[in-house]
Amino acid sequence: MEIDYNNAFLLGTKPQLKREKMAWMLRELFDYGNLPKEQKREAINGLYDFVRDNPNILVRSINFMDRNRNKLRERVLQYK
């Protein structure tokens, strides 16, 4: 299943901004930089699952996500 970029909530954001937010989430929530090479693909798939289940997260700003990082990490645990 792919991410639905035609979701009404996401129409106000550009694809480049969505990619930046997803890259931030990989670094800050999934600890992508510290993962062994074998687990990186799994982290990317977990990110896609998280965004698919919570598409509204891409509407939020990176500053908002940074301020709520601990809450987001708790929500991401099931996707790791």
N, CA, C and O atoms as a Tinker XYZ file with bonds, in Angstrom:
   320  protein
     1  N      0.838000   -1.174000    0.000000    73     2
     2  CA     0.000000    0.000000    0.000000    64     1     3
     3  C      0.887000    1.242000    0.000000    63     2     4     5
     4  O      1.825000    1.335000    0.792000    81     3
     5  N      0.603000    2.174000   -0.863000    73     3     6
     6  CA     1.377000    3.405000   -0.983000    64     5     7
     7  C      0.755000    4.522000   -0.150000    63     6     8     9
     8  O     -0.402000    4.427000    0.260000    81     7
     9  N      1.516000    5.567000    0.093000    73     7    10
    10  CA     1.015000    6.748000    0.776000    64     9    11
    11  C      0.124000    7.509000   -0.188000    63    10    12    13
    12  O      0.503000    7.736000   -1.337000    81    11
    13  N     -1.048000    7.903000    0.264000    73    11    14
    14  CA    -2.008000    8.608000   -0.583000    64    13    15
    15  C     -1.701000   10.098000   -0.550000    63    14    16    17
    16  O     -2.128000   10.800000    0.367000    81    15
    17  N     -0.964000   10.584000   -1.542000    73    15    18
    18  CA    -0.617000   11.997000   -1.606000    64    17    19
    19  C     -1.782000   12.855000   -2.085000    63    18    20    21
    20  O     -1.659000   14.079000   -2.132000    81    19
    21  N     -2.903000   12.247000   -2.440000    73    19    22
    22  CA    -4.082000   13.000000   -2.834000    64    21    23
    23  C     -5.025000   13.236000   -1.662000    63    22    24    25
    24  O     -6.132000   13.744000   -1.842000    81    23
    25  N     -4.591000   12.871000   -0.476000    73    23    26
    26  CA    -5.370000   13.098000    0.733000    64    25    27
    27  C     -5.615000   14.597000    0.879000    63    26    28    29
    28  O     -4.696000   15.397000    0.706000    81    27
    29  N     -6.847000   14.978000    1.195000    73    27    30
    30  CA    -7.216000   16.397000    1.273000    64    29    31
    31  C     -6.345000   17.165000    2.268000    63    30    32    33
    32  O     -6.058000   18.342000    2.049000    81    31
    33  N     -5.925000   16.530000    3.339000    73    31    34
    34  CA    -5.089000   17.208000    4.333000    64    33    35
    35  C     -3.730000   17.576000    3.762000    63    34    36    37
    36  O     -3.117000   18.558000    4.180000    81    35
    37  N     -3.268000   16.792000    2.815000    73    35    38
    38  CA    -1.910000   16.954000    2.309000    64    37    39
    39  C     -1.825000   17.833000    1.067000    63    38    40    41
    40  O     -0.727000   18.108000    0.585000    81    39
    41  N     -2.950000   18.272000    0.547000    73    39    42
    42  CA    -2.928000   19.061000   -0.682000    64    41    43
    43  C     -2.228000   20.404000   -0.509000    63    42    44    45
    44  O     -1.741000   20.975000   -1.485000    81    43
    45  N     -2.172000   20.913000    0.715000    73    43    46
    46  CA    -1.549000   22.212000    0.953000    64    45    47
    47  C     -0.049000   22.166000    1.108000    63    46    48    49
    48  O      0.575000   23.206000    1.318000    81    47
    49  N      0.556000   20.981000    1.010000    73    47    50
    50  CA     2.003000   20.883000    1.155000    64    49    51
    51  C      2.622000   20.358000   -0.131000    63    50    52    53
    52  O      1.992000   19.612000   -0.880000    81    51
    53  N      3.846000   20.753000   -0.374000    73    51    54
    54  CA     4.567000   20.338000   -1.571000    64    53    55
    55  C      5.285000   19.011000   -1.306000    63    54    56    57
    56  O      5.641000   18.718000   -0.165000    81    55
    57  N      5.498000   18.214000   -2.344000    73    55    58
    58  CA     6.196000   16.936000   -2.166000    64    57    59
    59  C      7.581000   17.099000   -1.531000    63    58    60    61
    60  O      7.993000   16.265000   -0.725000    81    59
    61  N      8.295000   18.160000   -1.887000    73    59    62
    62  CA     9.626000   18.364000   -1.319000    64    61    63
    63  C      9.538000   18.559000    0.200000    63    62    64    65
    64  O     10.382000   18.047000    0.936000    81    63
    65  N      8.544000   19.280000    0.666000    73    63    66
    66  CA     8.378000   19.498000    2.105000    64    65    67
    67  C      7.997000   18.187000    2.798000    63    66    68    69
    68  O      8.451000   17.925000    3.912000    81    67
    69  N      7.181000   17.376000    2.159000    73    67    70
    70  CA     6.821000   16.069000    2.724000    64    69    71
    71  C      8.071000   15.206000    2.875000    63    70    72    73
    72  O      8.255000   14.549000    3.900000    81    71
    73  N      8.931000   15.208000    1.852000    73    71    74
    74  CA    10.177000   14.434000    1.917000    64    73    75
    75  C     11.069000   14.929000    3.049000    63    74    76    77
    76  O     11.679000   14.124000    3.753000    81    75
    77  N     11.150000   16.245000    3.231000    73    75    78
    78  CA    11.966000   16.799000    4.321000    64    77    79
    79  C     11.435000   16.351000    5.679000    63    78    80    81
    80  O     12.209000   16.003000    6.571000    81    79
    81  N     10.116000   16.360000    5.830000    73    79    82
    82  CA     9.515000   15.934000    7.102000    64    81    83
    83  C      9.759000   14.451000    7.338000    63    82    84    85
    84  O     10.049000   14.035000    8.460000    81    83
    85  N      9.642000   13.657000    6.287000    73    83    86
    86  CA     9.876000   12.219000    6.437000    64    85    87
    87  C     11.351000   11.937000    6.742000    63    86    88    89
    88  O     11.654000   11.023000    7.509000    81    87
    89  N     12.259000   12.699000    6.159000    73    87    90
    90  CA    13.688000   12.543000    6.462000    64    89    91
    91  C     13.949000   12.919000    7.919000    63    90    92    93
    92  O     14.729000   12.254000    8.601000    81    91
    93  N     13.301000   13.976000    8.396000    73    91    94
    94  CA    13.447000   14.365000    9.802000    64    93    95
    95  C     12.962000   13.240000   10.701000    63    94    96    97
    96  O     13.626000   12.896000   11.679000    81    95
    97  N     11.802000   12.661000   10.374000    73    95    98
    98  CA    11.254000   11.572000   11.192000    64    97    99
    99  C     12.183000   10.361000   11.194000    63    98   100   101
   100  O     12.360000    9.721000   12.230000    81    99
   101  N     12.779000   10.040000   10.042000    73    99   102
   102  CA    13.729000    8.921000   10.003000    64   101   103
   103  C     14.906000    9.170000   10.940000    63   102   104   105
   104  O     15.306000    8.291000   11.703000    81   103
   105  N     15.455000   10.382000   10.868000    73   103   106
   106  CA    16.616000   10.716000   11.712000    64   105   107
   107  C     16.247000   10.772000   13.186000    63   106   108   109
   108  O     16.918000   10.156000   14.014000    81   107
   109  N     15.196000   11.496000   13.523000    73   107   110
   110  CA    14.909000   11.807000   14.916000    64   109   111
   111  C     14.046000   10.765000   15.630000    63   110   112   113
   112  O     14.203000   10.557000   16.833000    81   111
   113  N     13.151000   10.116000   14.914000    73   111   114
   114  CA    12.229000    9.179000   15.559000    64   113   115
   115  C     12.649000    7.726000   15.369000    63   114   116   117
   116  O     12.449000    6.901000   16.261000    81   115
   117  N     13.229000    7.409000   14.215000    73   115   118
   118  CA    13.608000    6.033000   13.919000    64   117   119
   119  C     15.100000    5.794000   14.101000    63   118   120   121
   120  O     15.558000    4.667000   13.913000    81   119
   121  N     15.880000    6.822000   14.464000    73   119   122
   122  CA    17.318000    6.699000   14.723000    64   121   123
   123  C     18.052000    6.071000   13.540000    63   122   124   125
   124  O     18.909000    5.205000   13.717000    81   123
   125  N     17.711000    6.512000   12.352000    73   123   126
   126  CA    18.209000    5.918000   11.108000    64   125   127
   127  C     19.731000    5.941000   11.022000    63   126   128   129
   128  O     20.336000    4.978000   10.551000    81   127
   129  N     20.350000    7.013000   11.464000    73   127   130
   130  CA    21.807000    7.145000   11.351000    64   129   131
   131  C     22.570000    6.141000   12.177000    63   130   132   133
   132  O     23.712000    5.816000   11.849000    81   131
   133  N     21.968000    5.635000   13.248000    73   131   134
   134  CA    22.655000    4.697000   14.137000    64   133   135
   135  C     22.307000    3.238000   13.870000    63   134   136   137
   136  O     22.807000    2.347000   14.556000    81   135
   137  N     21.465000    2.990000   12.889000    73   135   138
   138  CA    21.052000    1.622000   12.591000    64   137   139
   139  C     22.084000    0.915000   11.718000    63   138   140   141
   140  O     22.721000    1.541000   10.870000    81   139
   141  N     22.246000   -0.396000   11.928000    73   139   142
   142  CA    23.090000   -1.162000   11.002000    64   141   143
   143  C     22.433000   -1.213000    9.624000    63   142   144   145
   144  O     21.219000   -1.051000    9.497000    81   143
   145  N     23.230000   -1.436000    8.618000    73   143   146
   146  CA    22.751000   -1.418000    7.243000    64   145   147
   147  C     21.571000   -2.376000    7.029000    63   146   148   149
   148  O     20.662000   -2.070000    6.258000    81   147
   149  N     21.580000   -3.522000    7.702000    73   147   150
   150  CA    20.529000   -4.519000    7.529000    64   149   151
   151  C     19.168000   -4.027000    8.023000    63   150   152   153
   152  O     18.136000   -4.502000    7.550000    81   151
   153  N     19.151000   -3.086000    8.966000    73   151   154
   154  CA    17.892000   -2.632000    9.558000    64   153   155
   155  C     17.361000   -1.337000    8.944000    63   154   156   157
   156  O     16.262000   -0.903000    9.289000    81   155
   157  N     18.104000   -0.726000    8.061000    73   155   158
   158  CA    17.691000    0.556000    7.492000    64   157   159
   159  C     16.449000    0.421000    6.623000    63   158   160   161
   160  O     15.565000    1.275000    6.684000    81   159
   161  N     16.362000   -0.624000    5.823000    73   159   162
   162  CA    15.176000   -0.836000    4.982000    64   161   163
   163  C     13.935000   -1.024000    5.854000    63   162   164   165
   164  O     12.857000   -0.527000    5.527000    81   163
   165  N     14.094000   -1.742000    6.958000    73   163   166
   166  CA    12.990000   -1.964000    7.893000    64   165   167
   167  C     12.529000   -0.641000    8.514000    63   166   168   169
   168  O     11.332000   -0.433000    8.714000    81   167
   169  N     13.474000    0.250000    8.819000    73   167   170
   170  CA    13.125000    1.561000    9.376000    64   169   171
   171  C     12.348000    2.398000    8.361000    63   170   172   173
   172  O     11.392000    3.084000    8.723000    81   171
   173  N     12.750000    2.344000    7.107000    73   171   174
   174  CA    12.046000    3.092000    6.059000    64   173   175
   175  C     10.628000    2.556000    5.904000    63   174   176   177
   176  O      9.679000    3.329000    5.779000    81   175
   177  N     10.484000    1.234000    5.913000    73   175   178
   178  CA     9.149000    0.644000    5.825000    64   177   179
   179  C      8.296000    1.011000    7.031000    63   178   180   181
   180  O      7.096000    1.251000    6.893000    81   179
   181  N      8.905000    1.057000    8.208000    73   179   182
   182  CA     8.191000    1.470000    9.413000    64   181   183
   183  C      7.727000    2.916000    9.313000    63   182   184   185
   184  O      6.621000    3.253000    9.737000    81   183
   185  N      8.577000    3.766000    8.750000    73   183   186
   186  CA     8.190000    5.166000    8.553000    64   185   187
   187  C      6.996000    5.261000    7.622000    63   186   188   189
   188  O      6.045000    5.989000    7.906000    81   187
   189  N      7.035000    4.531000    6.508000    73   187   190
   190  CA     5.905000    4.549000    5.574000    64   189   191
   191  C      4.627000    4.054000    6.246000    63   190   192   193
   192  O      3.554000    4.616000    6.025000    81   191
   193  N      4.733000    3.012000    7.059000    73   191   194
   194  CA     3.561000    2.512000    7.771000    64   193   195
   195  C      3.027000    3.566000    8.741000    63   194   196   197
   196  O      1.818000    3.772000    8.840000    81   195
   197  N      3.936000    4.229000    9.454000    73   195   198
   198  CA     3.534000    5.270000   10.401000    64   197   199
   199  C      2.818000    6.411000    9.691000    63   198   200   201
   200  O      1.770000    6.866000   10.149000    81   199
   201  N      3.373000    6.872000    8.583000    73   199   202
   202  CA     2.769000    7.981000    7.842000    64   201   203
   203  C      1.452000    7.545000    7.208000    63   202   204   205
   204  O      0.506000    8.330000    7.143000    81   203
   205  N      1.385000    6.323000    6.749000    73   203   206
   206  CA     0.152000    5.808000    6.159000    64   205   207
   207  C     -0.966000    5.781000    7.201000    63   206   208   209
   208  O     -2.113000    6.108000    6.895000    81   207
   209  N     -0.630000    5.393000    8.429000    73   207   210
   210  CA    -1.622000    5.340000    9.506000    64   209   211
   211  C     -1.911000    6.711000   10.101000    63   210   212   213
   212  O     -2.978000    6.917000   10.678000    81   211
   213  N     -0.979000    7.654000    9.971000    73   211   214
   214  CA    -1.104000    8.994000   10.545000    64   213   215
   215  C     -0.760000   10.052000    9.503000    63   214   216   217
   216  O      0.220000   10.776000    9.681000    81   215
   217  N     -1.528000   10.167000    8.427000    73   215   218
   218  CA    -1.157000   11.104000    7.354000    64   217   219
   219  C     -1.155000   12.563000    7.795000    63   218   220   221
   220  O     -0.479000   13.393000    7.187000    81   219
   221  N     -1.896000   12.877000    8.834000    73   219   222
   222  CA    -1.954000   14.265000    9.303000    64   221   223
   223  C     -0.613000   14.750000    9.849000    63   222   224   225
   224  O     -0.401000   15.955000    9.983000    81   223
   225  N      0.285000   13.832000   10.163000    73   223   226
   226  CA     1.593000   14.235000   10.676000    64   225   227
   227  C      2.364000   15.039000    9.633000    63   226   228   229
   228  O      3.192000   15.877000    9.988000    81   227
   229  N      2.101000   14.792000    8.352000    73   227   230
   230  CA     2.799000   15.528000    7.300000    64   229   231
   231  C      2.275000   16.949000    7.139000    63   230   232   233
   232  O      2.888000   17.756000    6.440000    81   231
   233  N      1.160000   17.262000    7.770000    73   231   234
   234  CA     0.616000   18.614000    7.729000    64   233   235
   235  C      1.321000   19.484000    8.771000    63   234   236   237
   236  O      1.421000   20.701000    8.611000    81   235
   237  N      1.799000   18.860000    9.820000    73   235   238
   238  CA     2.471000   19.578000   10.909000    64   237   239
   239  C      3.838000   20.083000   10.467000    63   238   240   241
   240  O      4.460000   19.523000    9.564000    81   239
   241  N      4.291000   21.143000   11.112000    73   239   242
   242  CA     5.611000   21.686000   10.803000    64   241   243
   243  C      6.695000   20.864000   11.501000    63   242   244   245
   244  O      6.431000   20.145000   12.464000    81   243
   245  N      7.904000   20.987000   10.996000    73   243   246
   246  CA     9.025000   20.302000   11.635000    64   245   247
   247  C      9.237000   20.865000   13.036000    63   246   248   249
   248  O      9.601000   20.120000   13.946000    81   247
   249  N      9.018000   22.158000   13.224000    73   247   250
   250  CA     9.144000   22.741000   14.566000    64   249   251
   251  C      8.142000   22.116000   15.529000    63   250   252   253
   252  O      8.484000   21.829000   16.676000    81   251
   253  N      6.907000   21.903000   15.076000    73   251   254
   254  CA     5.906000   21.255000   15.921000    64   253   255
   255  C      6.357000   19.846000   16.275000    63   254   256   257
   256  O      6.273000   19.432000   17.431000    81   255
   257  N      6.836000   19.108000   15.272000    73   255   258
   258  CA     7.285000   17.742000   15.525000    64   257   259
   259  C      8.478000   17.730000   16.477000    63   258   260   261
   260  O      8.588000   16.845000   17.326000    81   259
   261  N      9.364000   18.701000   16.338000    73   259   262
   262  CA    10.526000   18.775000   17.220000    64   261   263
   263  C     10.102000   19.031000   18.661000    63   262   264   265
   264  O     10.645000   18.427000   19.587000    81   263
   265  N      9.133000   19.925000   18.854000    73   263   266
   266  CA     8.636000   20.211000   20.207000    64   265   267
   267  C      7.928000   19.002000   20.822000    63   266   268   269
   268  O      7.938000   18.836000   22.042000    81   267
   269  N      7.325000   18.172000   20.003000    73   267   270
   270  CA     6.575000   17.002000   20.479000    64   269   271
   271  C      7.300000   15.696000   20.183000    63   270   272   273
   272  O      6.670000   14.648000   20.039000    81   271
   273  N      8.596000   15.758000   20.096000    73   271   274
   274  CA     9.413000   14.600000   19.724000    64   273   275
   275  C      9.178000   13.394000   20.637000    63   274   276   277
   276  O      9.063000   12.269000   20.150000    81   275
   277  N      9.106000   13.613000   21.952000    73   275   278
   278  CA     8.946000   12.490000   22.876000    64   277   279
   279  C      7.611000   11.785000   22.675000    63   278   280   281
   280  O      7.553000   10.556000   22.699000    81   279
   281  N      6.550000   12.538000   22.479000    73   279   282
   282  CA     5.235000   11.938000   22.227000    64   281   283
   283  C      5.242000   11.163000   20.917000    63   282   284   285
   284  O      4.675000   10.075000   20.825000    81   283
   285  N      5.886000   11.733000   19.908000    73   283   286
   286  CA     5.960000   11.053000   18.614000    64   285   287
   287  C      6.781000    9.772000   18.716000    63   286   288   289
   288  O      6.441000    8.768000   18.090000    81   287
   289  N      7.851000    9.797000   19.492000    73   287   290
   290  CA     8.671000    8.584000   19.655000    64   289   291
   291  C      7.861000    7.459000   20.277000    63   290   292   293
   292  O      8.017000    6.298000   19.899000    81   291
   293  N      6.985000    7.799000   21.241000    73   291   294
   294  CA     6.134000    6.796000   21.851000    64   293   295
   295  C      5.176000    6.194000   20.823000    63   294   296   297
   296  O      4.927000    4.988000   20.837000    81   295
   297  N      4.642000    7.025000   19.937000    73   295   298
   298  CA     3.715000    6.549000   18.912000    64   297   299
   299  C      4.430000    5.717000   17.863000    63   298   300   301
   300  O      3.821000    4.833000   17.259000    81   299
   301  N      5.710000    5.981000   17.633000    73   299   302
   302  CA     6.480000    5.301000   16.595000    64   301   303
   303  C      6.973000    3.927000   17.069000    63   302   304   305
   304  O      7.316000    3.087000   16.237000    81   303
   305  N      7.017000    3.681000   18.362000    73   303   306
   306  CA     7.579000    2.439000   18.880000    64   305   307
   307  C      6.972000    1.194000   18.237000    63   306   308   309
   308  O      7.685000    0.219000   18.000000    81   307
   309  N      5.682000    1.208000   17.954000    73   307   310
   310  CA     5.049000    0.024000   17.375000    64   309   311
   311  C      5.427000   -0.196000   15.918000    63   310   312   313
   312  O      5.166000   -1.266000   15.369000    81   311
   313  N      6.031000    0.791000   15.289000    73   311   314
   314  CA     6.415000    0.686000   13.882000    64   313   315
   315  C      7.878000    0.314000   13.698000    63   314   316   317
   316  O      8.322000    0.112000   12.568000    81   315
   317  N      8.628000    0.221000   14.774000    73   315   318
   318  CA    10.046000   -0.110000   14.683000    64   317   319
   319  C     10.239000   -1.602000   14.591000    63   318   320
   320  O     11.372000   -2.074000   14.507000    81   319
